[in-house]
Amino acid sequence: MNDLKDFFNEVSGLLNAELNWLIPDAGLGPKNLRDAMRWSLFGGGKHFRPALVFAVGRTFGAADEMLVRTAASVEMIHTYSLIHDDLPSMDDDDLRRGRETCHKRFGEATAILAGDALQALSFQAIAEDDRLPDQVRISLLNGLSRAAARMVVGQQLDLEGEGRDLTLEDVQNIHVNKTGALIAFSATAGAIIAGADAKTLKDVTEFASKIGLLFQVTDDLLDVTKTTEQLGKTAGKDIVSAKATFPSSIGITATKEFAERMYNEAISAIDRSPANTSRLREIARFLLDRES
């Protein structure tokens, strides 16, 4: 796993350099808004979604310079969603990655605007990436817009599910949209940029949909088994808020079994490719075993 840790660190370096170029410390516009955006963008984290763009893209032959702008766009969309999820009207959280959430540091109004700006800039960044052919940019923009819309749907379903007894199917429907959609796009984007054929795109999409659920399942388990200090965000918040989670729906033991099934199905999907998919297998295993 040390090799995988090095990979995540490498991606973070490439990503942060691109984000710093896209949203520099000094420039046009209100400084407070820029500071709020950068506070959330450069707050740490494993950069899992951008790492998927790179992992899949490299697996199928794409060069880093073709991948980095889309990886940055994915991170901007993800960060916008975290800023808005943490708001008092949503999940009402004070901590994110061990630091104050955006609205706690900059105020609620500025946090909302910072999220709005990041969402808009994510699409602009891909549209203006002249390293990519026009048709590739169109495909990416279509996929990212669909994923962003599904995230909103998932958030609404999540809010409506609070305090209710939901079936496993209901919980899956929430998280395949709220969490899984952007993860699935991240992997598929790497394949699109690499010029993968239709069969490969299908296999990658199936792989990504399974690890999207696996990511959320293990996240739910961590919320009930780890401390705030270990997680860098408020532990046990899902229970307090009566959130619709996999453990609350089917119990911890069945949730662990479900995670194993998602892992095995993800591996089965990606093993259909003749390419060297060892990095993607490592990422799936990392999700199954992750501790934070």
C-alpha positions as CSV (number, residue, x, y, z in Angstrom):
1,M,0.0,0.0,0.0
2,N,3.0,2.3,0.2
3,D,3.1,2.5,-3.6
4,L,-0.6,3.5,-3.5
5,K,0.1,6.2,-0.9
6,D,2.9,7.5,-3.1
7,F,0.4,7.6,-6.0
8,F,-2.1,9.6,-4.0
9,N,0.6,12.0,-3.0
10,E,1.8,12.4,-6.6
11,V,-1.8,13.1,-7.7
12,S,-2.2,15.7,-4.9
13,G,0.9,17.5,-6.1
14,L,-0.2,17.6,-9.7
15,L,-3.8,18.6,-8.7
16,N,-2.8,21.4,-6.3
17,A,-0.5,22.9,-8.9
18,E,-3.3,23.0,-11.4
19,L,-5.9,24.4,-8.9
20,N,-3.4,27.0,-7.8
21,W,-3.1,28.1,-11.4
22,L,-6.9,28.1,-11.9
23,I,-7.7,29.9,-8.7
24,P,-4.5,31.8,-7.6
25,D,-4.0,33.4,-4.3
26,A,-4.2,36.9,-5.8
27,G,-6.4,38.0,-8.7
28,L,-9.6,39.6,-9.7
29,G,-12.7,39.5,-7.6
30,P,-13.4,39.8,-3.9
31,K,-10.5,38.5,-1.8
32,N,-12.9,37.0,0.8
33,L,-14.6,34.9,-1.8
34,R,-11.3,33.7,-3.2
35,D,-10.0,32.9,0.3
36,A,-13.1,30.9,1.0
37,M,-12.7,28.9,-2.2
38,R,-9.0,28.2,-1.5
39,W,-9.6,27.4,2.1
40,S,-11.9,24.5,1.1
41,L,-9.9,23.5,-2.0
42,F,-6.6,23.2,-0.2
43,G,-7.9,21.7,3.0
44,G,-6.2,18.4,2.5
45,G,-7.8,15.0,1.9
46,K,-6.8,12.1,-0.3
47,H,-8.2,13.6,-3.5
48,F,-9.8,10.2,-4.3
49,R,-11.9,11.4,-7.2
50,P,-9.1,13.2,-9.0
51,A,-6.9,10.1,-8.3
52,L,-9.5,8.0,-10.1
53,V,-9.2,10.3,-13.2
54,F,-5.5,9.7,-13.2
55,A,-5.6,6.0,-12.4
56,V,-8.0,5.1,-15.1
57,G,-6.6,7.5,-17.6
58,R,-3.0,6.2,-17.2
59,T,-4.3,2.6,-17.3
60,F,-5.6,3.1,-20.8
61,G,-2.8,5.3,-22.1
62,A,-3.6,9.0,-21.4
63,A,-0.9,11.4,-20.6
64,D,-1.0,13.4,-17.3
65,E,-1.3,16.7,-19.1
66,M,-4.5,15.5,-20.8
67,L,-5.9,14.4,-17.4
68,V,-5.0,17.1,-14.9
69,R,-7.6,19.8,-15.9
70,T,-10.5,17.4,-15.7
71,A,-9.1,16.1,-12.4
72,A,-9.1,19.7,-11.1
73,S,-12.7,20.1,-12.3
74,V,-13.8,17.0,-10.5
75,E,-12.2,18.3,-7.3
76,M,-13.9,21.7,-7.7
77,I,-17.3,20.1,-8.0
78,H,-16.6,17.8,-5.1
79,T,-15.5,20.7,-2.9
80,Y,-18.6,22.8,-3.8
81,S,-20.7,19.9,-2.7
82,L,-18.9,19.6,0.6
83,I,-19.2,23.3,1.3
84,H,-23.0,23.2,0.7
85,D,-23.4,19.9,2.5
86,D,-21.8,21.4,5.6
87,L,-24.2,24.4,5.7
88,P,-26.6,24.8,8.7
89,S,-29.5,24.2,6.4
90,M,-28.1,20.9,5.3
91,D,-25.8,18.7,7.5
92,D,-24.8,21.6,9.8
93,D,-21.2,20.6,10.4
94,D,-18.4,22.5,12.0
95,L,-15.5,20.4,11.0
96,R,-14.2,19.2,7.6
97,R,-10.8,17.5,7.3
98,G,-9.9,18.5,10.8
99,R,-10.5,22.3,10.2
100,E,-13.4,24.7,10.4
101,T,-15.9,24.3,7.7
102,C,-16.2,27.1,5.1
103,H,-19.3,28.7,6.6
104,K,-17.8,28.6,10.1
105,R,-14.7,30.5,9.0
106,F,-16.2,32.9,6.3
107,G,-19.9,33.1,7.1
108,E,-22.8,31.3,5.5
109,A,-23.4,33.7,2.6
110,T,-19.8,33.6,1.5
111,A,-19.7,29.8,1.8
112,I,-22.7,29.5,-0.5
113,L,-21.1,31.8,-3.0
114,A,-17.8,30.0,-2.8
115,G,-19.6,26.7,-3.6
116,D,-21.5,28.3,-6.5
117,A,-18.3,29.8,-7.9
118,L,-16.5,26.4,-7.7
119,Q,-19.3,24.6,-9.5
120,A,-19.3,27.2,-12.3
121,L,-15.5,27.2,-12.7
122,S,-15.4,23.4,-12.9
123,F,-17.3,23.5,-16.2
124,Q,-15.4,26.5,-17.5
125,A,-12.1,24.7,-16.8
126,I,-13.0,21.7,-19.0
127,A,-14.6,23.9,-21.7
128,E,-11.4,25.9,-22.0
129,D,-9.0,22.9,-21.9
130,D,-7.6,23.2,-25.4
131,R,-5.3,20.2,-24.8
132,L,-8.4,18.0,-25.4
133,P,-10.3,17.6,-28.7
134,D,-13.7,19.3,-28.9
135,Q,-15.7,16.1,-28.9
136,V,-13.9,14.9,-25.8
137,R,-14.7,18.1,-24.0
138,I,-18.3,17.8,-25.0
139,S,-18.5,14.3,-23.7
140,L,-16.8,15.3,-20.4
141,L,-19.1,18.3,-19.9
142,N,-22.1,16.1,-20.6
143,G,-21.0,13.5,-18.0
144,L,-20.0,16.1,-15.4
145,S,-23.3,18.0,-15.7
146,R,-25.2,14.7,-15.3
147,A,-23.2,13.7,-12.3
148,A,-23.6,17.1,-10.7
149,A,-27.4,17.0,-11.2
150,R,-27.5,13.5,-9.7
151,M,-25.6,14.7,-6.6
152,V,-28.3,17.3,-6.0
153,V,-31.0,14.6,-6.3
154,G,-29.1,12.4,-3.9
155,Q,-28.8,15.2,-1.4
156,Q,-32.5,15.8,-1.5
157,L,-33.3,12.1,-1.1
158,D,-30.8,12.1,1.9
159,L,-32.6,15.0,3.6
160,E,-36.0,13.4,3.0
161,G,-34.7,10.1,4.4
162,E,-33.7,11.5,7.8
163,G,-35.6,9.8,10.6
164,R,-37.3,7.2,8.3
165,D,-36.9,3.4,8.2
166,L,-35.5,2.9,4.7
167,T,-34.9,-0.3,2.8
168,L,-31.4,-1.2,1.5
169,E,-32.7,-0.3,-2.0
170,D,-33.7,3.1,-0.7
171,V,-30.3,3.8,0.8
172,Q,-28.5,2.6,-2.3
173,N,-30.6,5.0,-4.4
174,I,-29.6,7.9,-2.2
175,H,-25.9,7.1,-2.4
176,V,-25.6,6.0,-5.9
177,N,-26.6,9.5,-6.7
178,K,-25.2,11.6,-3.9
179,T,-21.7,10.0,-3.7
180,G,-21.5,7.4,-6.5
181,A,-22.4,9.7,-9.5
182,L,-19.2,11.8,-9.2
183,I,-17.0,8.9,-8.4
184,A,-18.4,7.0,-11.5
185,F,-17.8,10.1,-13.7
186,S,-14.2,10.5,-12.4
187,A,-13.3,7.0,-13.6
188,T,-15.2,7.2,-16.8
189,A,-13.6,10.6,-17.6
190,G,-10.2,9.0,-17.5
191,A,-11.3,6.4,-20.0
192,I,-12.9,9.0,-22.2
193,I,-9.7,11.1,-22.3
194,A,-7.7,8.0,-23.1
195,G,-9.9,7.2,-26.1
196,A,-11.1,3.9,-24.7
197,D,-13.5,1.8,-26.8
198,A,-17.2,1.3,-25.9
199,K,-16.6,-2.1,-24.2
200,T,-13.9,-0.6,-22.0
201,L,-16.1,2.4,-21.1
202,K,-18.8,0.0,-20.1
203,D,-16.5,-2.1,-17.9
204,V,-15.0,1.0,-16.3
205,T,-18.4,2.5,-15.6
206,E,-19.5,-0.7,-13.9
207,F,-16.3,-0.8,-11.9
208,A,-16.8,2.8,-10.8
209,S,-20.4,2.4,-9.9
210,K,-19.4,-0.5,-7.5
211,I,-16.6,1.4,-5.9
212,G,-18.8,4.5,-5.5
213,L,-21.1,2.4,-3.3
214,L,-18.1,0.8,-1.6
215,F,-16.8,4.3,-0.8
216,Q,-20.1,5.3,0.9
217,V,-20.5,1.9,2.7
218,T,-17.1,2.2,4.3
219,D,-17.7,5.9,5.1
220,D,-20.9,4.9,6.9
221,L,-19.0,2.2,8.9
222,L,-16.2,4.7,9.8
223,D,-18.8,7.1,11.2
224,V,-19.9,4.6,13.8
225,T,-16.5,3.0,14.6
226,K,-14.0,5.9,14.6
227,T,-13.5,9.1,16.6
228,T,-13.7,12.7,15.5
229,E,-9.9,13.0,15.8
230,Q,-9.4,10.0,13.5
231,L,-11.9,11.1,10.9
232,G,-11.2,14.8,10.8
233,K,-14.9,15.5,10.9
234,T,-17.6,15.0,13.5
235,A,-18.0,11.3,14.3
236,G,-21.4,9.8,15.0
237,K,-23.1,12.7,13.2
238,D,-25.2,10.3,11.1
239,I,-26.7,8.7,14.2
240,V,-27.5,12.1,15.8
241,S,-29.1,13.3,12.5
242,A,-30.9,10.0,12.0
243,K,-29.4,9.8,8.6
244,A,-30.2,7.0,6.1
245,T,-27.0,4.9,6.2
246,F,-26.2,1.3,5.4
247,P,-25.6,0.4,9.1
248,S,-28.9,2.0,10.2
249,S,-30.7,0.1,7.4
250,I,-29.2,-3.4,7.6
251,G,-26.8,-3.4,10.6
252,I,-23.0,-3.4,10.8
253,T,-22.4,-7.1,10.0
254,A,-24.6,-7.0,6.9
255,T,-23.0,-3.7,5.9
256,K,-19.5,-5.3,6.0
257,E,-20.8,-8.2,3.9
258,F,-22.3,-5.7,1.4
259,A,-19.0,-3.9,1.2
260,E,-17.2,-7.2,0.3
261,R,-19.8,-7.8,-2.4
262,M,-19.3,-4.4,-3.9
263,Y,-15.5,-5.0,-3.9
264,N,-15.8,-8.3,-5.6
265,E,-18.2,-7.0,-8.2
266,A,-15.8,-4.1,-8.9
267,I,-12.9,-6.4,-9.4
268,S,-14.9,-8.7,-11.6
269,A,-15.8,-5.7,-13.8
270,I,-12.3,-4.4,-14.2
271,D,-10.7,-7.8,-14.7
272,R,-12.6,-8.1,-18.0
273,S,-10.1,-5.6,-19.4
274,P,-6.9,-6.8,-21.1
275,A,-5.0,-3.8,-19.8
276,N,-2.9,-3.8,-16.6
277,T,-5.5,-2.8,-14.1
278,S,-3.4,-3.4,-11.0
279,R,-3.7,0.2,-9.8
280,L,-7.5,0.1,-10.0
281,R,-7.5,-3.2,-8.1
282,E,-5.3,-1.5,-5.4
283,I,-7.7,1.4,-5.2
284,A,-10.7,-0.9,-4.7
285,R,-8.9,-2.8,-1.9
286,F,-7.9,0.5,-0.3
287,L,-11.5,1.5,-0.1
288,L,-12.5,-1.9,1.5
289,D,-9.8,-1.6,4.1
290,R,-9.6,2.1,4.7
291,E,-9.4,3.4,8.2
292,S,-10.2,7.1,7.7
